Amino acid sequence: MGTDPQAALSAALDRLWVQYLPLMRERVEVLETAAQDFAAGPLSVDRQQAAQSAAHKLAGVLGTFGLTRGTVLARELEIMYSRQNAPEAALAERFSSITAEIHTVIDSRK
């Protein structure tokens, strides 16, 4: 009697999720900090690149786990952080709200 391949895959993904969760949370923190800093003024090149990189990596890993909404949001942030943005309240709010939604997507996966 063999094991169910779907159950085995699901269990493997669950193990990977647990392994990557701290790293994903760390990347969300990078995005949260960047959004807060942007609300106060222009981001340094390093901070902007770190946010862009964190968003890029989150887009990939969230897609791996089937969290399509998280991937879409992270890609949007990646594109936004790839531009030279002048500080603007509405844009700072958008950075924050997208990041909060990514946080919710991650927390919603059991």
Steps between C-alpha positions, in 0.01 A plus 500: 500500500665823380478844646282763340730717282279805556517456878878457480534818293274690738704384799825599326360847422390537862852418618648753255247760614614462860862522386449816291251681725762685709673619182170613347416692818845660491438615142161643597679693778738646239195615303328640810810697596541632145135613492542679835825662389347607169218675686768714668707577190685357201646154540872449475612298199592212731161502676316520167703210355445294816124556475498414130700182566278396794188550285655300213591209726159501668327494161686181411462313826132589546430369151673174589250454780202586281441839659429675172359815661823541697706459183296765317536744790872435541558552126313830519728611783807380311403718203416796723834477681687472169399857414641825627210613717467842652356482852125536483241419767275297267790289375630442853151385598491265199837348600367444852165356395652255249755388758225450760301292253806281426539454875135386518545258207799340676318479833192348336685188380471228759 
